[in-house]
Amino acid sequence: MSRRDALGRALREVEIPLPGGAEERGLRVVEAAFAERTSGGSELRGAMTPKTSERLGGRPLPRLALSLGLAALLAVLVLSPAGAAVRSWVDEVLTAPTPRPEPTLGEIPGGGRLLIQSAAGPWVVQPDGSRRLLGDYEEATWSPRGLYVAVAEGRTLSAVEPDGTPHWSSTAPARVSDPRWAPFGTRIAYRAGRTLRVIAGDGTEDQLVAGSSAPIAPSWSPLGDPTLAYVSGAGALRLVNSESLVDLAAAPALDDVAEIEWGAGGKSILEASHGALRLREVQPRKLPPRPSIAVTHSLPVPAGATVADAALAPKRETVAAVLTNWRNHGTRSSIVVYGPGEAKPRRLLTVPGSLGEVAWSPDGRKLLVTWPAVNEWLFLPLGRGRESAVANISRAFAPGGRAASFPRVDGWCCRR
């Protein structure tokens, strides 16, 4: 036997050392990569919540084939000089600290209740993981203490109890979208066609607030006053008193703004577009001069990254964001946190494929991050605590076990 044959045999027989859990993480990398490719990654650039797929050619990928493919990939990276160029990227992805997912949804980490929008309608998820479908509604939002849910279907806005019992209904002049219940509980803002309207929490006193609004959900002041923030049809970020209908303040909104959120204890409004994030300081004066939209603080978004979703913490000036990169070696997403006074964001996690939405727990101590590419939810602590994950999310919100699309998170309520 030649030296070359002997060396080849030795290399084939040697066991490549892998860190604990690397095989499982590797399988999820390959599954996510196939899901991204079959869902058409180039179409994701324009969507705040990417479309994803779990299957290749309509059939589940055999885990044995995935294992063999992963083994071959590792061999190339370890033994071939050509693999050196991508070895650092693979190492980063394979060692991403994603927890092993639970097969079914159980107790909600961090407590509280979730409001989940599926193809069948909105679901209420109790702290123990039990679920109830409210009905065939298109959108939903919590009341401040979770006593009711405002739901929209066509031109009808309704309030129902968390068990689905109807409370009241009102017919709008146009299709209802983006309902948002005020923190003080006495008003619901919603869009009817292109207009912005407000209705009392008991279904009375419906009135027009703005004749033109951008297709973006409005956001209430967290301070308990009737001030409402919205983006006008002309692209201005505006504050209005929803009772007196007096305009309070205005400033140019972020170009191509896709989302606004008023949080941080009323101090800031977050503006998010696909390529930028910024915080607008709010001076909530009740006496003249009226409230103002002041200093702009732009948050750094890495070159080539797209903002898939962002959320402002309930009480702190802290922003969580999902950033996605499309590169030659595939799609990668990171969940990052921008803390007050920090020069750059802190990265909590990087995974292959596209992450979807991010939501804060009611106490601001945990994040719920959706991972449609592998049909999972991730629960990430901001400080001490254990990361967790839940698999088979689509199936959990598909009545009768029917195939379903990945659901949307419409709210996490309420403080203990």
C-alpha positions as CSV (number, residue, x, y, z in Angstrom):
1,M,0.0,0.0,0.0
2,S,1.4,3.4,-1.0
3,R,1.8,6.2,1.5
4,R,-0.9,8.1,-0.2
5,D,-3.4,5.2,0.1
6,A,-2.5,4.8,3.7
7,L,-3.0,8.5,4.4
8,G,-6.3,8.5,2.7
9,R,-7.5,5.4,4.7
10,A,-6.4,7.1,7.9
11,L,-8.2,10.3,7.1
12,R,-11.4,8.4,6.3
13,E,-11.3,6.5,9.6
14,V,-10.5,9.4,11.9
15,E,-13.4,10.8,13.8
16,I,-13.7,14.6,13.4
17,P,-14.2,16.1,16.9
18,L,-17.4,18.2,17.1
19,P,-18.6,20.4,20.0
20,G,-21.7,19.2,21.9
21,G,-24.9,19.6,19.9
22,A,-23.1,20.4,16.7
23,E,-24.9,17.7,14.7
24,E,-28.3,19.0,15.7
25,R,-27.4,22.6,15.0
26,G,-25.9,21.5,11.6
27,L,-29.1,19.8,10.6
28,R,-31.1,22.9,11.4
29,V,-28.6,25.0,9.3
30,V,-29.2,22.8,6.3
31,E,-33.0,22.7,6.8
32,A,-33.1,26.4,7.1
33,A,-31.0,26.9,4.0
34,F,-33.2,24.6,1.9
35,A,-36.3,26.4,3.3
36,E,-34.9,29.8,2.3
37,R,-34.0,28.6,-1.2
38,T,-37.4,27.0,-1.9
39,S,-39.3,30.1,-0.6
40,G,-37.5,32.5,-3.0
41,G,-35.0,34.5,-0.9
42,S,-35.0,37.4,-3.4
43,E,-38.7,38.1,-2.7
44,L,-38.0,38.6,1.0
45,R,-36.2,41.9,0.6
46,G,-39.4,43.9,0.5
47,A,-41.3,42.2,3.4
48,M,-41.1,43.1,7.1
49,T,-42.2,39.5,7.8
50,P,-40.4,37.1,5.3
51,K,-42.2,34.2,3.6
52,T,-40.6,30.9,4.3
53,S,-41.1,27.2,3.5
54,E,-40.2,24.0,5.5
55,R,-40.1,21.5,2.6
56,L,-38.2,20.9,-0.6
57,G,-40.3,19.7,-3.5
58,G,-43.3,19.1,-1.2
59,R,-41.5,16.3,0.7
60,P,-39.7,16.4,4.1
61,L,-35.9,16.3,3.8
62,P,-34.6,12.9,5.0
63,R,-32.5,13.4,8.1
64,L,-30.0,10.7,6.9
65,A,-29.4,12.7,3.7
66,L,-28.9,15.9,5.7
67,S,-26.5,14.1,8.0
68,L,-24.4,12.8,5.1
69,G,-24.4,16.2,3.4
70,L,-23.3,17.8,6.7
71,A,-20.5,15.3,7.1
72,A,-19.3,15.9,3.6
73,L,-19.4,19.7,4.2
74,L,-17.4,19.4,7.4
75,A,-14.8,17.2,5.7
76,V,-14.3,19.7,3.0
77,L,-13.9,22.6,5.5
78,V,-11.5,20.7,7.7
79,L,-9.3,19.0,4.9
80,S,-9.5,21.4,2.0
81,P,-7.7,24.7,1.7
82,A,-10.6,26.0,-0.4
83,G,-12.8,25.7,2.7
84,A,-10.7,28.2,4.7
85,A,-12.5,31.1,3.1
86,V,-15.9,30.1,4.4
87,R,-14.8,28.2,7.5
88,S,-15.2,31.2,9.8
89,W,-18.8,31.8,8.6
90,V,-19.8,28.1,9.0
91,D,-18.2,28.0,12.5
92,E,-20.3,31.1,13.5
93,V,-23.5,29.6,12.3
94,L,-22.9,26.1,13.6
95,T,-22.0,27.3,17.0
96,A,-25.0,29.7,17.3
97,P,-26.4,29.1,20.8
98,T,-29.9,28.1,19.7
99,P,-31.6,26.0,22.3
100,R,-33.0,22.5,21.6
101,P,-36.7,23.1,20.8
102,E,-39.5,21.6,22.7
103,P,-41.9,19.6,20.4
104,T,-45.0,21.5,21.5
105,L,-46.0,24.8,23.1
106,G,-46.1,24.6,26.9
107,E,-45.8,27.2,29.5
108,I,-45.0,30.7,28.1
109,P,-41.5,31.7,29.3
110,G,-41.8,35.0,31.1
111,G,-45.5,34.6,31.7
112,G,-48.3,36.6,30.3
113,R,-50.7,35.8,27.4
114,L,-50.0,35.8,23.7
115,L,-52.3,37.0,20.9
116,I,-51.5,35.0,17.7
117,Q,-52.9,35.7,14.3
118,S,-53.2,32.6,12.1
119,A,-54.9,31.8,8.7
120,A,-57.9,30.6,10.7
121,G,-58.1,33.7,12.9
122,P,-56.7,35.1,16.2
123,W,-55.8,32.8,19.1
124,V,-55.4,33.6,22.7
125,V,-52.6,31.6,24.3
126,Q,-52.8,31.3,28.1
127,P,-49.7,31.3,30.4
128,D,-49.9,27.5,30.6
129,G,-49.8,27.2,26.8
130,S,-53.5,26.3,26.3
131,R,-55.0,28.0,23.2
132,R,-58.4,29.2,22.1
133,L,-59.4,30.4,18.6
134,L,-61.5,33.6,18.8
135,G,-63.1,33.4,15.4
136,D,-62.7,34.2,11.8
137,Y,-61.1,37.6,12.2
138,E,-58.3,39.2,10.2
139,E,-56.6,41.3,12.9
140,A,-56.6,41.6,16.7
141,T,-55.2,43.7,19.5
142,W,-55.3,43.4,23.4
143,S,-57.1,45.8,25.7
144,P,-54.7,47.3,28.3
145,R,-55.3,44.6,31.0
146,G,-56.2,41.8,28.6
147,L,-59.9,41.8,29.6
148,Y,-61.0,42.2,25.9
149,V,-59.6,41.8,22.4
150,A,-60.5,44.2,19.6
151,V,-60.9,42.3,16.3
152,A,-61.4,43.4,12.7
153,E,-63.1,41.6,9.8
154,G,-63.9,43.5,6.6
155,R,-65.7,46.8,7.7
156,T,-66.5,45.5,11.1
157,L,-64.6,46.3,14.3
158,S,-65.6,44.3,17.4
159,A,-64.7,43.7,21.0
160,V,-64.7,40.1,22.3
161,E,-63.7,38.5,25.5
162,P,-60.6,36.2,25.6
163,D,-62.9,33.2,25.4
164,G,-64.5,34.5,22.2
165,T,-67.7,35.9,23.7
166,P,-68.8,38.9,21.6
167,H,-69.1,42.2,23.5
168,W,-70.0,44.8,20.8
169,S,-69.5,45.5,17.1
170,S,-69.4,48.6,15.0
171,T,-69.5,49.1,11.2
172,A,-66.9,51.4,9.7
173,P,-67.2,53.4,6.5
174,A,-64.3,51.4,4.9
175,R,-62.3,48.2,5.5
176,V,-60.9,48.2,9.1
177,S,-57.2,47.6,9.7
178,D,-54.5,48.2,12.3
179,P,-56.7,48.5,15.5
180,R,-54.8,49.6,18.6
181,W,-56.4,49.8,22.0
182,A,-55.2,52.8,24.1
183,P,-53.2,52.0,27.3
184,F,-55.9,53.8,29.4
185,G,-58.6,51.6,27.9
186,T,-61.2,54.1,26.9
187,R,-60.3,54.5,23.2
188,I,-59.5,52.3,20.2
189,A,-57.7,53.8,17.2
190,Y,-58.0,52.1,13.8
191,R,-57.6,52.7,10.1
192,A,-60.7,52.7,7.9
193,G,-59.5,52.6,4.3
194,R,-57.0,55.5,4.2
195,T,-58.5,57.4,7.1
196,L,-57.7,57.3,10.8
197,R,-60.6,56.9,13.3
198,V,-61.1,56.5,17.0
199,I,-63.9,54.8,18.8
200,A,-64.7,54.6,22.5
201,G,-63.9,51.3,24.3
202,D,-67.6,50.5,24.6
203,G,-68.2,50.8,20.9
204,T,-69.7,54.3,20.9
205,E,-68.6,57.8,19.8
206,D,-66.8,56.8,16.6
207,Q,-65.2,59.8,15.0
208,L,-62.7,60.7,12.2
209,V,-59.3,61.8,13.4
210,A,-57.4,62.2,10.1
211,G,-58.6,62.1,6.6
212,S,-55.3,60.6,5.3
213,S,-53.0,58.2,6.9
214,A,-50.2,56.0,5.7
215,P,-50.7,52.2,5.8
216,I,-49.0,52.0,9.2
217,A,-50.5,51.1,12.6
218,P,-50.9,54.2,14.9
219,S,-49.4,54.2,18.3
220,W,-50.8,55.6,21.6
221,S,-48.9,57.5,24.2
222,P,-48.0,55.2,27.1
223,L,-48.7,57.9,29.6
224,G,-52.4,57.4,29.8
225,D,-53.4,60.6,28.0
226,P,-55.4,60.7,24.7
227,T,-52.4,61.6,22.5
228,L,-52.1,59.4,19.4
229,A,-49.1,59.2,17.0
230,Y,-49.6,58.3,13.4
231,V,-48.0,58.8,10.0
232,S,-49.9,61.0,7.6
233,G,-50.5,60.2,3.9
234,A,-47.9,62.9,3.2
235,G,-45.3,61.2,5.2
236,A,-45.3,63.2,8.4
237,L,-45.1,61.8,11.9
238,R,-47.9,63.5,13.8
239,L,-49.2,63.7,17.3
240,V,-52.9,64.5,17.8
241,N,-55.3,64.7,20.8
242,S,-57.8,62.0,20.0
243,E,-60.5,63.7,22.1
244,S,-60.3,67.3,21.1
245,L,-58.8,66.5,17.6
246,V,-56.2,69.2,18.1
247,D,-52.9,68.7,16.2
248,L,-50.1,68.8,18.8
249,A,-46.9,68.2,16.9
250,A,-45.5,67.1,13.6
251,A,-42.1,66.2,12.0
252,P,-41.0,64.5,8.8
253,A,-41.1,60.7,9.2
254,L,-38.3,58.4,8.3
255,D,-38.1,57.8,4.5
256,D,-40.1,54.6,3.6
257,V,-41.1,54.2,7.3
258,A,-42.9,50.9,7.8
259,E,-43.6,50.9,11.6
260,I,-43.8,53.3,14.5
261,E,-44.0,52.4,18.2
262,W,-44.3,54.7,21.2
263,G,-42.6,53.3,24.3
264,A,-39.7,53.8,26.7
265,G,-42.2,55.2,29.3
266,G,-43.5,57.8,26.8
267,K,-40.0,59.3,26.2
268,S,-39.4,58.0,22.6
269,I,-41.1,57.0,19.4
270,L,-39.3,54.3,17.4
271,E,-39.4,54.6,13.6
272,A,-38.4,51.6,11.5
273,S,-37.9,51.2,7.7
274,H,-36.3,48.3,5.8
275,G,-32.9,50.1,5.9
276,A,-32.9,52.4,9.0
277,L,-33.9,52.7,12.7
278,R,-34.2,55.9,14.7
279,L,-35.6,57.1,18.0
280,R,-37.5,60.4,18.2
281,E,-37.5,62.1,21.6
282,V,-40.9,63.3,22.8
283,Q,-41.5,66.1,25.2
284,P,-44.9,65.2,26.7
285,R,-45.9,68.7,27.9
286,K,-49.6,69.0,28.9
287,L,-49.5,72.8,29.0
288,P,-48.3,75.3,26.3
289,P,-46.0,74.9,24.6
290,R,-47.6,71.7,23.4
291,P,-45.8,68.3,23.2
292,S,-43.0,68.3,20.7
293,I,-41.1,65.7,18.6
294,A,-37.5,66.6,19.3
295,V,-34.0,65.1,18.9
296,T,-33.5,62.3,16.4
297,H,-31.2,59.5,17.4
298,S,-30.3,57.2,14.5
299,L,-29.4,53.6,15.4
300,P,-26.6,52.0,13.4
301,V,-27.7,49.4,10.9
302,P,-24.7,47.4,9.4
303,A,-24.1,47.9,5.7
304,G,-26.0,45.4,3.6
305,A,-28.4,44.5,6.4
306,T,-32.2,44.8,6.2
307,V,-34.4,45.5,9.2
308,A,-37.0,42.7,9.2
309,D,-38.7,43.9,12.4
310,A,-38.0,46.1,15.5
311,A,-39.7,46.7,18.8
312,L,-39.2,49.3,21.6
313,A,-39.1,48.1,25.2
314,P,-42.1,48.9,27.4
315,K,-40.3,51.0,29.9
316,R,-36.7,51.5,28.7
317,E,-35.2,53.2,25.7
318,T,-34.0,49.9,24.4
319,V,-34.7,48.6,20.9
320,A,-34.7,44.9,19.8
321,A,-34.3,44.4,16.1
322,V,-34.1,41.5,13.6
323,L,-31.4,42.2,11.0
324,T,-31.1,40.1,7.8
325,N,-28.2,39.8,5.4
326,W,-28.4,38.2,1.9
327,R,-25.0,37.0,0.8
328,N,-23.5,34.6,-1.7
329,H,-23.3,31.9,0.9
330,G,-26.9,32.3,1.9
331,T,-29.2,34.3,4.2
332,R,-28.3,35.0,7.8
333,S,-30.3,36.8,10.5
334,S,-29.3,38.3,13.8
335,I,-31.3,39.5,16.7
336,V,-29.6,42.6,18.2
337,V,-30.4,44.9,21.1
338,Y,-29.7,48.7,21.1
339,G,-29.2,49.8,24.7
340,P,-29.4,53.5,25.8
341,G,-26.0,55.1,25.5
342,E,-24.3,52.1,23.8
343,A,-22.2,52.9,20.7
344,K,-23.2,49.7,18.9
345,P,-25.9,47.0,19.3
346,R,-25.4,43.8,21.3
347,R,-25.9,40.7,19.2
348,L,-27.9,38.0,21.0
349,L,-28.1,35.4,18.3
350,T,-27.2,34.7,14.6
351,V,-28.9,31.9,12.7
352,P,-29.1,30.8,9.1
353,G,-32.2,31.8,7.1
354,S,-34.6,34.6,7.9
355,L,-35.9,35.4,11.4
356,G,-39.4,37.0,11.4
357,E,-40.8,39.1,14.2
358,V,-39.6,40.2,17.6
359,A,-41.8,41.0,20.6
360,W,-41.0,42.1,24.2
361,S,-42.5,40.3,27.2
362,P,-44.8,42.5,29.3
363,D,-42.0,43.0,31.9
364,G,-39.4,43.7,29.3
365,R,-37.1,40.9,30.4
366,K,-37.6,38.5,27.5
367,L,-37.9,38.5,23.7
368,L,-40.0,36.3,21.6
369,V,-38.4,35.9,18.1
370,T,-40.1,34.0,15.3
371,W,-38.1,31.7,13.0
372,P,-40.4,30.7,10.2
373,A,-37.7,28.9,8.2
374,V,-37.6,26.1,10.8
375,N,-41.1,26.6,12.1
376,E,-40.0,27.7,15.6
377,W,-40.3,30.4,18.3
378,L,-37.2,31.4,20.2
379,F,-37.5,32.9,23.7
380,L,-34.4,34.9,24.7
381,P,-33.7,36.4,28.1
382,L,-32.2,39.9,28.2
383,G,-30.3,39.2,31.4
384,R,-30.3,36.1,33.6
385,G,-32.4,33.2,32.5
386,R,-32.5,30.3,30.2
387,E,-33.0,30.4,26.4
388,S,-35.8,28.2,25.1
389,A,-37.4,27.3,21.8
390,V,-40.7,25.7,20.6
391,A,-41.1,23.7,17.4
392,N,-44.1,22.9,15.2
393,I,-45.6,26.4,15.6
394,S,-47.7,26.3,12.4
395,R,-49.3,23.0,13.5
396,A,-50.1,24.4,16.9
397,F,-52.4,27.0,15.3
398,A,-54.0,24.9,12.6
399,P,-57.5,23.6,13.6
400,G,-58.0,20.0,12.9
401,G,-54.3,19.5,12.1
402,R,-54.7,21.1,8.7
403,A,-51.6,22.5,7.0
404,A,-51.2,26.2,7.8
405,S,-48.9,29.1,7.2
406,F,-46.7,30.4,9.9
407,P,-48.7,32.6,12.3
408,R,-48.1,36.3,13.3
409,V,-47.6,37.6,16.8
410,D,-50.1,40.4,17.5
411,G,-49.4,41.0,21.2
412,W,-47.9,39.8,24.5
413,C,-50.0,40.8,27.5
414,C,-50.0,41.7,30.4
415,R,-47.9,42.7,33.3
416,R,-48.2,40.3,36.3
